[in-house]
Amino acid sequence: MNRVWPPQFSSKPLVDGFSESRGSRLKRSPTPSAGPAKVRRKAGKAPDVFATTWLFDDYDDLCAFVGWIDDVDSGLAGGLYPVEWLHPLSNKLYRLRIVPESEEILHTAQPFKNTQAWSLPLKFEVLA
C-alpha cells in the first residue's frame, strides 16, 4: 500500500532548517601515517537525506500529525512505512521514510518561540 501525505497537513516544511544531503558511494580508509586517505567506490550508495521542520498552529494539530505518523493502518506505523511526498520546489515525487533521532527516540517536538505553535524537526531518507 502506498502511503500519501495527508491533505489536512501542509506538505511544505519551513525553509529555516531545511536541507538536502546527498549519499556517498565512496569508502575512505583511515588516514595513513603519511599521505592522503585511500578512497574506493562502494557498490551501493548511502541514501539521500532531507532534514525538515514542520510547523503546527497548536498542540492539537501536532498531536493529529503525530497520530498519523504512528497509525499502523493508514499512516507510517512509527516510521516503518514510507510516504510519497511532492518536493515543494522541484515538484518531483519522492518516497521518504522517517529516520529516527536515535534508537529510543523517533522525534522531538518543541514549542515554537513564544506562540501556541509547535515545531517538529524530522529527517527523511529518500527511497526513490
C-alpha angles and dihedrals in degrees: 000000000000112000115215130197107268112248093224090068124064112252091204117090123207114278089225106085096010115135140160119214121192120221118237131233092199129102116201121201119217112281109269121228089263132024133012126319117270113251128196135172120255122219092235133041128233110245121262113249131214116202110203141172120208122202123212125192094227144352093271091058090049091050091050091052093046088048089057090049090052097041110113097195103049105000137062098285091233093311098318095112127054123233131215110240130183111223107236095221106034097030087222116147114236134184107225134184124196116252109214119234089233140336090280102033125059097183142335123223123199139185112270111238112297097328139096088255125106130210126211119193113204134176120210129193115218112237099177 
